[in-house]
Amino acid sequence: MAISRRIRTFAACAVLLAGTATATTTVTATAATAPDPLARFHDQRVDWHACAQGAGDEAGKALDAAGADCADITVPLDYTRPGGRTLTVAVSRLKGGDTAHHVGALLLNNGGPAGPSLDMPLGAAPVMGEVAGRYDLIGMDPRFVGRSTPLDCGWDTGSAFLRSAGADRAAYREEVALARDMAARCERTNGDVLPYVTTRNTARDMDVIRAALGEKKLSYFAYSYGSYLGQVYSQLFPGRTDRMVLDGVASPKYIDQNLLRGAEESNEAALGAWASWAAARHTTYGLGDTRAKVLATVRHIVDAASDRPLRIGAYQVDEHMAPGLIVAGLGSDRDERRAGVAETVRVLARAADRKPAPPSEALAGQLEFLLTGAGSAPSSQMTAILCGDVAERRGVGTYWRDVEKSRERYPLVGPLANDINPCEFWKRPAEAPTVLDNDVPALLVNATDDPRTGYAGARDLRAQWPSSRLLTVKGARQHGLYGEYGNTCVDDSVNTYLRTGRLPARDQSCDA
């Protein structure tokens, strides 16, 4: 079972919250006797209860059946004003039974940004095997996500970042208007909380959870964006991490308000590799019996959508959305994931030929998420986190120039990765992005051909953290490896580290 299902007003108190011990003896002594401004959060009583919230709550019922408990942890909205408004962060706990080898709490994060992670202990335990018994596995829905205090901008689209600029300036102007409207609507509905929807505040919430659980240190496992969250936590709270595994490493260097900018080459390469796979299965999917013919089918879809929207069942898929439906499936080279892309492309190709194109159940779910209000909350949360972290004014024309330049080399991914989004019209972040200047023992896991968090980011963090070790999966086009890829070498290596707490003497590699 895979782990996941498949995101200077604070300066005065940041040093206090982080617990940085770099001052003189006198200052350190003073800090040690100063009252804790977060004492009511750190010392709160955690009210553990059943997880299911009604008969239709399948995830909650599964947590209950596994013996897990759930709770709502109270945290400040604004950490500079801990006496002010509060939020709740939903957590789950699957207690470990191996008391003789108990390590502590292992907090799990599914990435995103804005990936709900409350039920992650259910998938983690089988992959960890006997090692799971040494930990209390902690799932967390980050602030404003899932069962935590909610945020919803009321948009009618499930993603602000899987949209493509389109074929020409007229199409791009539609994207500009939409991005401006989305930002304005979210400001009207949620402007009071948007400054606090940030990675740094989620990291602060993690430390409140650590204290409320009675832990001196926190072990941590995360995928993708969650790896960045772990890095921010380690920077704000040095010395409070125990065993840390970051899978699909998102280096701070690549955290950007355009989610896929910088990943154009790896995604186009993944598209080409998928096209070769689909060509070898032409009798099944009918997309072309050579790589070139399959890629021509993809171009035909994009061109047809640019001419007029594609009719897929009850949905209309235009030139802004069609490329994203394809790119979204390129995060894995496993056969079942590639088959899903092929099924989607087959439906899109029929629609591009103006033939009846009923969607599969999976594609219908995607379309409902992306094209209706059913996808508003996750899109709102992801956007608010990214824009709250790194929004900057680049200028509307800059995006178009980047789109046109990128389109020459990366015709499918370039206009998508460089498209404008609401961050261009967001208020500037309340805090500057985190600067990473520490060294943390951690196990970093990445595939050489990861289409989402490129291998260069993992190498960068390895160089930044000399005490870490990098586990490389050679030749894999896969985002998220542990428990996701069926690679025994990866799973065993991670479990050995979680069992012993000892990193290998040198970097390691596994074959795909």
N, C-alpha and C positions, 0 to 999 in steps of 0.2 A: 504494500500500500504506500503510495507516494505521500510525502509530507504535505505538499500544498495541493490546492484544487486547481488549480489552474487548468512606489509612490514616496545715535547710540543711546536708546532709552533703557536698554537692559544693562549697559556697561557697568553701572555702579554696583549692582548686586551679582553680576556674573561670576566674579572671583569668589565671592562668598559661597554661592551655590555650588561652584565647581570644587571648592575645598582645596585650591591650589596652595601648596606649602612651600613657597619660594621666598618668603619674607624673612626678616631678622627674627632672632629668638624672642625679642620683646613683643613684636607684632604677633608671632605665632601664639604666645602665651595669652595675649589679649583675645585673639580669635577663639582660643580654646575655652575661655570663660564667658564669651559673649553668648547671649540667648540665641537659640536657633529660631530664626523667623519662620521656618517651615515646620515647627515642632508639632503643630496640630495635624499636619498631614503625615509627617514621618511616624508619629505615634498613634495614628488612628487605629481603631479596632476594625479588623477586616471581618465582615459578616458573610461567611461562606454559606451558600444556599444551592438548591437545585438549579440546573442550567436551563431546562426546558421552559419556554414561555408560551405555553399553549399547545394544543393538539397538533398544529401544523408546523411546529418548530422541530424539523428533523435533526438539525445540527445539535440543538440543545438536548434532544432525546438521546442522541448518540453519545454525547458527553456524559449524560446521566448513566447510561447503560455501561459505560466504561469505568464508572466510579469516580468521575471528576466532579469538582465543585466549581461554582462561579461566584463572583463578587463584583461590586462596583467600588473602585478606589476613587476617593475625592482628591482633586488636584486644583491648584489655582488656575484661573483663566490667564492671569497676568502675573508672572513670577516676581515682578517688581512691586506688586501690590498683593501680597499673600493674604491680607485681611479682606480682600474684595471678593468679587464674583468667583464662583467655583464651577467646576465641571466634574463629570464622572467618567472614568475610564474603565471599561469592562474587561475583566480578566477571568481566566479559567485556570484550574490547577488539577493536575493528575499526579497524585503523590506517589513517590517512589517507595517501594517496600523493602529495599535492601538497606536497612538501617546500619548494618555493620560497615558499609562502604559509602555512606551518604556524603555527597559532595555539596549539595545546596540547590538553589533554584536555577533552572535553565530557561531563560526567556526566549521565546520564539517569535520571529517576524517573517511574514510572507512576502515582503517587498511592496511594490506598487509604483509610486507612493499610494498610500491609502488602501493597502491590502488588508482586509479583515483577517485576523489571525487567531481568533478565539478558539477555533476547533483544531488548531495545528497539533496539539498534543496527541490527538487521535491518530494522525498519520506518522508522527515522530516515533511513537513508542514501538511499533512493529519494526521499523528500520533500525532503531537503536538496539533492539533485542534486550539482552540482560543488562546492558548499560543503562537503559531507561530507569531501572529500579534504583539507581544511585542518585537520581535527581527528582525534584518536584518540577514537572514540566508545566511551564506557565505560558498560556496563550494570552494575547492582548489585542484588543481592537484599539488602535491608536486614537488619540483625541479626535472627536468629530466623525469617527468611522464606525460602521457597524452598530453595535449596541451601546457604544459610548455616546456622550452628548452629541446629537446629530447636527449636520450642516447640509443644507440643500439649497442651491441657488435657483431652483425651479426651471432649469434649462430643459430643452426638448432634444438634447443630444447626449449620447453616452460617452463621448470623448471629444476633448478639445485638441487632442494631439495625434489622432489618427486620421486627420483630414489633410487633403492635398490641395495645393494652391490652384490647380486647374491648368488648362492649356494656354490661357492668354490673360491679358491684363483685366479684361472684363470679368472673367471668372475670379481672378485674384481680388478684385474690388469687392466681390461678394463675401470673400473670406474676411477682408478688413472690416466690413460692416458687421458681420456676425461676431467677430472677436470683440469689437468695441461694445456691441450690445450685450454680450455675455458678461463682460467685465462690469458694465453699468448695472445690470440686473443683479449681479451678486453683491455689489456694493450697496444697492438699495435694500436687499433682503438680509444681508449678513455683515454689513460694514462694521458693526460693533465688535465682531469677533475675528474678522479676517487678519488683523495684525498678529494674532496669536496662533494661527494655524501654520506652524513651522516645524521643521525638523528639530531645531534646538529646543523648542518647548516639549516636543514629544520625548526627547532625550531626558529632559528634566522630569517629565512624568515617570519615565523608567526608574529614575533614582528614587522618586517617592514610593513607587511600587517596591523597590528593593528594601527600603527602610521599613515600609509597612509590613513586609513579609518577615522582618527580623533578620535580614541577611547583611553581612558586612561587605560581601562582594557578590557580583552578579555574573553568572555564566550566560552565554548568549549564542544563539544560532540564528542566522538570517540569510535570506536570498536577496540578490539584486539591490534595489534601493535600500532594503533593510541593512545591507552591508554598510552603506553610507550612514544610516542612523547609528549603527554601532560605532563607527569611527567618530561621529560627533559626540556620542556618549563618552567615549574614551578620552576625548579632548576636554570636555567640560568637567568630567569627574575622574581625574587620573588616579590610578591605583584601586579603582573599584570594580575592575573586570577580573574575572577568574579565567575560565576556559572560553575562548571565543572562536567561532567558526563563521567565516564570511564566504558565502557561495555565490559566485557571479558578482565579482567585485566592482562596485561603482565608485571609482576614485573621485575625490572632490574636484579634481581637474576637469572632469567630464559632467559635473552636475550643471545643468543648463536649462533655461526656460523652454528650449526646443528639445523635447524628450529624446529624439533620435538623431539630432545633429551630431555629426562626427561618426555615426554608425552607418553612413550611406554605403560605403564600400563593402562592409561585412554583410549587410542585408542584400545588396545586389548579388554578392557571391553566393549567399544562401539561396536566392531566387534561381540562379543558374544551376546550382547543385540539385535543387528540387526539380527543375525542368528536365535534367538528365534522368532523374528518378522516374518522373511521369512519362517520359518518352519510352522508357523500358517497359512501361505498363500501358501502352497505347491501346491495346485491345480491351483494357478495363475502362479507361477514362476517355479515350478518343480525343486527346488534346494535341496530338502530333506524335509522329514516330521518331523524331529527332529533337534534340535540345533546341535547335533553332526554331523548329516549327512550334514547339510548346511556347517559347518566348514570343513568337509571332501571335499566338493565340492571346497571350496576356496583353500585348500591344493593341490587338483588335478590341479587346474589352475596354481598355482605357480610352481609345479613340471613339468607340461607339458611345460611351458614357459622356464624353465631351460633346458629342453631337446632340444627344438628348438622353435623359435619364433612362436607366434600364428598369424594366418592370420585372420584379421578382415576387411572385405571389401578390400580396397586398401592398408591397413596398416599392418605392421608387428610389433607385440608387443612382446618384449623380456622379459627376467627375470628381467631386471632392471626397466622396466616400468609397468609391470602387477600389482605388489603390490600397486603401487601408485594410479592406477585407482580405486582401491577398497578403500584405506585409505582416498582418497580425499573426498569421500562422507560420511564419518563418523562423520562429525561435527554437525549433528542434528539428533534428534530422532523424528522429525515430519514425519508423514506418507508419505507425498509427497517426502521428501528427501530420506527416506528409500526405497521407491519404485524405485527411480532413481538408487540407489545402486543395488537393485535386478535386474533391467533391465540390468545394466552393467555386473553383475556377470553371468546372464543367457547367454549373448552373449559370454563372455569369456569362459564359460563352454562349449559351443558348439564348439568354436575354439580349446579348449583343447582336445575335442574328435575328432578333425580334421574333423569337419563338416562345411558346409557353415555357416558363421556367419556375416551376414550384420549388420552393426551398426545402432542404432537408430540415429535420427538427433542430439540429444544431445551428444551421445557418439562420433559421427563423428566429431563434433565440438571440443570435448576434444582432440581427437587424432590428429586433424590438429594442434591444439595449442601446444600439447606436442611433436609432432614428426616432425614438419616442421619449416621452417623459419618464419611462421606466428606468432609463439610465442616468437620470439627472443627479442623484445623490453621489454615486461613486465618481462621476466626472467632476462634480463640484469639489469634492474633497481632494482628488488628485491635483486639480488645477490650483486650488487654494494653497496647497503645500508647496508646489513648485514655484508659484508666483510669490508666495510669502518668503521663500528662500532666496530667489535669484532674479526677480523681475527687474528689468532695466529698459530704458527707452532707447531703442535702436533706430527708430524711424521707419515708417511704413515702407518707404522705398528700398530700404536695406534688405528687407526680407525678399522682395521681388527680385532684386539683383542676385541674391544668394540662390534663389530658386532657379533662375535662368542659368546661372553658372553651373550649379550642381546637376541640372537636367541634362547637360551635355554628356556627362559621364555616367550618371545614375538616373536613367529616364523614369523609372518607376518610383524609386525611393527618394530621390533628390527633392522633387516638389512637395513631398510629404514631410520630410525631415526638416525642411527649411521654411515651411509655411508659417505665416503669422498666427498668433494665438492670443487669448485674453491677457497674458502677462504683459504684452506691450501697453495695455491700457490700465493695468493694475496700479494701485498705490505702491510706492516704493516700500521695500521691506523695512520692518522696524529694526532689524539687526543686519549687520554685514554677514556674508557667508562665513562659515567656520573655516579658520585656517588651521590646518593640521600640522603640528610641529612636535609630536610626541613619538614614542616608540612603544608598541604594545605587543606582547606575545600573543600570536593568533595564528590559526590555520586558515590560509587563503586558498580557495578552490576556484579554478576557472578552466574553461575549455579554450583551446587555441583559436577556434573559429566561432566563438560565441557571438551571435548576431546582435545581441542587446547590450551587454557590458563587455566591451572588447578586451582582449587579452592584455593590451597595453596598459589598461587601468590597473589590472592585477599586478603587473610588473612594477608600475609606479608605486603602488602601496607597499609592495615587498621591499623596494628600495627605501621608502620612507620609514618603514618599520624593520630595522635589521633583526629584531628579535622574533619576527614572524617567520613562517615557512610557507612556501607556495607549492600547492599540489596541482599539477597541470595535467589535463586530459588532452592528449595529442590527437589532432585531426577531427575532433568532435565539433559539430555545429549545434551546440546545445546550450541553452540558458537555464541554469539550475541543474545541478548534477546529483547531489546526495539524495538518495531515495527517489530520484526522478528519472534517472537514466538507466537504471538496471546494471550499473557498473560495480561489480564486487570489489574491485581495487579501491575505488573511491569510498564506498560505504565502509569497508573494513578500515581504511586509513582514518576516516573521521571518527569511527567508533573507538579505535585504539587511543586516539588523542582524548576523546571524552572520557574514556575509562581511566587512563593513567594520568592525564594532565601534562604529559611530556610531549613536546613537539619533536619531530624527527631531527636528527643532527644536521641535515641539509634538505634542500628542496627535493621534492619527489615528483614522479610522473606516472601516469597510467595511460595505457592505450585505449582508444575509443572502443 
